[in-house]
Amino acid sequence: MRPRNLILTLASSLAVVAAVAGTQAQAATPGPFLNLMAAGQQLSVKAPVQAVLVADECSLFATGAIKKDNGPKDLLALSTSLSECTLEHLLGGDLKSIEISDPPLQASLKFAHHLVEVIPGPCTYSFGNLTGKIVKESPLTIEAEAVGKLMRKQSSIFCAGAYVGHFTSYVNTLSEEPVDLQIVLAKIE
């Protein structure tokens, strides 16, 4: 091999080694972690929280506690306690958890079975778990859109086979004076 080719081959090999080492160093660096906070204070695991899921003219209330915090995913364990709706509307389902993850910053709302929304008609639609965007980090506000499947036996014959539901969830601490729950992206070193 000529000296010039040997130098080019050696330089190329060193560039590949440097690129691989840089990639491994980036992978070893801890990424951003999510911290749940209220009134500027980090909340502890088991801190009580309340979530309100709003759809059309209904609100579904769930209470629970922080189950996992300060990692790439945070988890709120919940149990549905109450649903309030206007006449001709209904929202039902047992909201069991909200999982917050990053990247991308989003939330998954998980139900024990499924979420049911009744709209005038009456038309009854069933929704699975919801995945939504976190549109506001303080107070924590989640917006989700999902297509519900018509539950024919519980519905009028004039109902559409599918319905796009729009859902907004607000989460705060559960205390005598509820405080807005905040999501803070922090880098753990």
PyMOL commands that set and color helices and strands:
alter all, ss='L'
color gray80, all
select helices_A, chain A and resi 3-28+152-154
alter helices_A, ss='H'
color red, helices_A
select strands_A, chain A and resi 32-38+41-42+48-55+58-68+73-85+90-92+95-101+106-111+115-119+123-127+130-137+140-150+162-173+181-187
alter strands_A, ss='S'
color yellow, strands_A
deselect
rebuild
show_as cartoon
